[in-house]
Amino acid sequence: MVHRFAAAALICAALPVAAADFSDPTWPCVQRKVDRLSVGLMWPHPVPEAMPQDAAVASDIAELAGKLALRRIDPADLAPDIAAFADAHAGNPDLLGLVFSEVFDSLSQRRTRIIDGIGDFSLSQIALSDRIEGARQEMSTLMASEAPDYDRIDALEEQIDWDQIIFSDRQKSIQYLCETPTLLEKRIYSIAQLLLHEANS
C-alpha cells in the first residue's frame, strides 16, 4: 500500500501544484473527482420522461441534440440553431429540456468513460512504478551481495531504463486526460445556459 501512495504522488508530480488528494490512488488528477453529474443542477425545469409522439418534433430534438453533443463545435456557434429551434416550438421549455437531456446523456456517458479510463491509466502507471521500484530494490540487493550477478544487474538496469522511458512518455498525456472531464462538464453547463436563454424568452 505504501508503494501505491508513493506511485500516486509520482504520477501527480507532472501536474500543476494544487490541493491534490492522494487518498484515491486511481485518481491522479488535481481536479476534484466527480463521478456523476446531475441534470437537476443544470436544468431547473422538469424534463418530460418520453419524447414527443410527433415524429417531426422528435426529429428536431434529436438533430439539435446531436449537433450540440459534437465537441468539435463551440456551443456558442450553435446559438442560431438553438434560436431557430426555440422559434419553431415557441420556446417550449419541455422540448428544450428534452434537447438538454439528450445532450446531457451523451456527454455525461462520454465523461464517465473518460473518468474510468483515467482510473485504468493510473493503475497501469502504478503497476509500472511498482515494477521499477521492485527492480531497483533487487538491483541494490544484488550489488550488496558478496558475489554480484552482473548479468542480472545489467538486465535489471536496462529494464529500469526502458520502464522509466515508457512511464515518462505516458505521463505527458495525463494533464490532457485530467482536463477532459472538466471540459465536458463546462460544455454541458454552457449548453444548458444557451437553451435556458431561449426557454419562453
C-alpha positions as CSV (number, residue, x, y, z in Angstrom):
1,M,0.0,0.0,0.0
2,V,2.9,2.4,0.7
3,H,4.1,1.9,-2.8
4,R,0.7,2.7,-4.2
5,F,0.6,6.1,-2.4
6,A,4.1,6.8,-3.5
7,A,3.3,5.9,-7.0
8,A,0.2,8.1,-7.0
9,A,2.3,11.0,-5.8
10,L,4.8,10.3,-8.6
11,I,2.0,10.3,-11.2
12,C,0.8,13.7,-9.9
13,A,4.2,15.2,-9.9
14,A,3.9,16.3,-13.5
15,L,0.7,18.2,-12.8
16,P,0.4,21.9,-11.6
17,V,0.6,22.3,-7.8
18,A,-2.9,22.1,-6.3
19,A,-4.7,20.6,-3.4
20,A,-4.4,17.0,-4.8
21,D,-5.9,14.2,-2.8
22,F,-3.8,11.1,-2.8
23,S,-6.4,9.1,-0.8
24,D,-7.6,7.5,-4.1
25,P,-4.6,6.2,-5.9
26,T,-6.7,5.5,-9.0
27,W,-7.3,9.3,-9.4
28,P,-4.1,11.0,-10.4
29,C,-5.6,14.4,-11.2
30,V,-5.5,17.7,-9.2
31,Q,-9.1,18.3,-10.4
32,R,-11.7,17.1,-7.9
33,K,-13.2,13.8,-8.9
34,V,-16.9,14.0,-9.6
35,D,-18.1,10.6,-10.7
36,R,-21.6,11.5,-11.9
37,L,-23.2,14.8,-12.9
38,S,-26.8,15.7,-12.1
39,V,-29.3,17.1,-14.7
40,G,-31.1,19.0,-11.9
41,L,-28.1,21.0,-11.0
42,M,-28.0,22.5,-14.6
43,W,-31.6,22.4,-15.7
44,P,-34.2,24.0,-13.4
45,H,-37.3,22.8,-15.3
46,P,-38.9,19.4,-15.1
47,V,-37.9,17.2,-18.1
48,P,-40.5,15.0,-19.7
49,E,-39.9,11.3,-19.4
50,A,-40.6,10.5,-23.0
51,M,-40.0,12.0,-26.4
52,P,-43.0,13.6,-28.2
53,Q,-45.2,11.4,-30.2
54,D,-44.9,13.8,-33.1
55,A,-42.1,12.3,-35.3
56,A,-41.1,15.7,-36.8
57,V,-40.7,17.3,-33.3
58,A,-38.7,14.3,-32.1
59,S,-36.5,14.5,-35.1
60,D,-35.9,18.2,-34.5
61,I,-34.9,17.4,-30.9
62,A,-32.5,14.6,-32.0
63,E,-30.9,16.8,-34.7
64,L,-30.2,19.7,-32.4
65,A,-29.0,17.5,-29.6
66,G,-26.7,15.7,-32.0
67,K,-25.1,18.9,-33.1
68,L,-24.7,20.2,-29.5
69,A,-23.0,17.0,-28.5
70,L,-20.2,17.4,-31.1
71,R,-17.2,18.5,-29.2
72,R,-15.5,20.0,-32.2
73,I,-18.2,22.6,-32.5
74,D,-18.3,25.5,-30.0
75,P,-21.7,25.6,-28.4
76,A,-21.9,29.4,-28.9
77,D,-21.6,28.8,-32.7
78,L,-24.8,26.8,-32.5
79,A,-26.8,29.6,-30.8
80,P,-28.6,30.4,-34.1
81,D,-29.6,26.7,-34.4
82,I,-30.9,26.8,-30.8
83,A,-32.8,30.1,-31.5
84,A,-34.3,28.6,-34.7
85,F,-35.5,25.5,-32.7
86,A,-37.0,27.7,-30.0
87,D,-38.8,29.9,-32.6
88,A,-40.2,26.8,-34.3
89,H,-41.5,25.5,-31.0
90,A,-42.5,28.7,-29.2
91,G,-39.7,28.4,-26.7
92,N,-41.3,25.3,-25.2
93,P,-39.2,24.5,-22.1
94,D,-40.3,20.9,-22.2
95,L,-38.9,20.5,-25.7
96,L,-35.7,22.5,-24.8
97,G,-35.4,20.3,-21.7
98,L,-35.5,17.2,-23.9
99,V,-32.8,18.6,-26.1
100,F,-30.7,19.2,-23.0
101,S,-31.5,15.8,-21.6
102,E,-30.3,14.1,-24.8
103,V,-27.1,16.2,-24.8
104,F,-26.5,15.6,-21.1
105,D,-26.9,11.8,-21.5
106,S,-24.5,11.7,-24.5
107,L,-21.8,13.9,-23.0
108,S,-22.0,12.6,-19.4
109,Q,-21.7,9.0,-20.6
110,R,-18.6,10.0,-22.6
111,R,-17.3,11.8,-19.5
112,T,-17.9,8.7,-17.4
113,R,-15.9,6.6,-19.9
114,I,-13.0,9.0,-19.7
115,I,-13.0,9.0,-15.9
116,D,-13.0,5.2,-15.9
117,G,-10.1,5.3,-18.5
118,I,-8.2,7.7,-16.2
119,G,-8.6,5.2,-13.4
120,D,-7.3,2.4,-15.6
121,F,-4.4,4.6,-16.8
122,S,-3.5,5.4,-13.2
123,L,-3.5,1.7,-12.2
124,S,-1.3,0.9,-15.2
125,Q,1.2,3.7,-14.1
126,I,1.1,2.5,-10.5
127,A,1.9,-1.1,-11.7
128,L,4.8,0.2,-13.8
129,S,6.1,2.3,-10.9
130,D,5.9,-0.7,-8.6
131,R,7.9,-2.7,-11.2
132,I,10.5,0.0,-11.4
133,E,10.8,0.2,-7.7
134,G,11.0,-3.6,-7.4
135,A,13.8,-3.8,-10.0
136,R,15.7,-1.1,-8.1
137,Q,15.4,-3.0,-4.9
138,E,16.5,-6.2,-6.5
139,M,19.5,-4.5,-8.1
140,S,20.5,-2.9,-4.8
141,T,20.3,-6.3,-3.1
142,L,22.5,-7.9,-5.9
143,M,25.0,-5.1,-5.7
144,A,25.3,-5.6,-1.9
145,S,25.9,-9.4,-2.2
146,E,29.4,-10.9,-1.9
147,A,29.2,-12.3,-5.5
148,P,27.0,-9.9,-7.6
149,D,25.3,-11.4,-10.6
150,Y,26.4,-8.7,-13.1
151,D,24.4,-10.2,-16.0
152,R,21.2,-9.9,-13.9
153,I,22.2,-6.4,-12.7
154,D,22.7,-5.3,-16.4
155,A,19.4,-6.8,-17.3
156,L,17.6,-5.0,-14.5
157,E,19.3,-1.7,-15.3
158,E,18.2,-2.0,-18.9
159,Q,14.6,-2.9,-17.8
160,I,14.5,0.1,-15.4
161,D,15.7,2.5,-18.2
162,W,13.0,1.3,-20.6
163,D,10.3,1.3,-18.0
164,Q,11.2,4.8,-17.0
165,I,11.0,6.0,-20.6
166,I,7.6,4.4,-21.0
167,F,6.4,5.8,-17.7
168,S,7.5,9.3,-18.6
169,D,6.1,9.2,-22.1
170,R,2.7,8.1,-20.8
171,Q,2.9,10.8,-18.1
172,K,3.0,13.5,-20.7
173,S,-0.7,12.8,-21.6
174,I,-2.0,12.9,-18.0
175,Q,-2.7,16.6,-17.8
176,Y,-4.8,16.5,-21.0
177,L,-6.7,13.4,-19.8
178,C,-7.4,15.1,-16.4
179,E,-8.7,18.2,-18.1
180,T,-11.1,16.4,-20.4
181,P,-13.9,15.6,-17.8
182,T,-13.9,19.2,-16.6
183,L,-14.1,20.5,-20.2
184,L,-17.1,18.2,-20.8
185,E,-18.7,19.4,-17.7
186,K,-18.2,23.1,-18.7
187,R,-19.6,22.3,-22.2
188,I,-22.8,20.7,-20.7
189,Y,-23.3,23.7,-18.5
190,S,-22.7,26.1,-21.4
191,I,-25.3,24.3,-23.5
192,A,-27.8,24.4,-20.6
193,Q,-27.4,28.2,-20.4
194,L,-27.9,28.6,-24.1
195,L,-31.0,26.5,-24.1
196,L,-32.4,28.2,-21.0
197,H,-31.9,31.6,-22.6
198,E,-34.4,30.5,-25.3
199,A,-36.9,28.9,-22.9
200,N,-40.0,31.1,-23.2
201,S,-37.8,34.1,-23.7
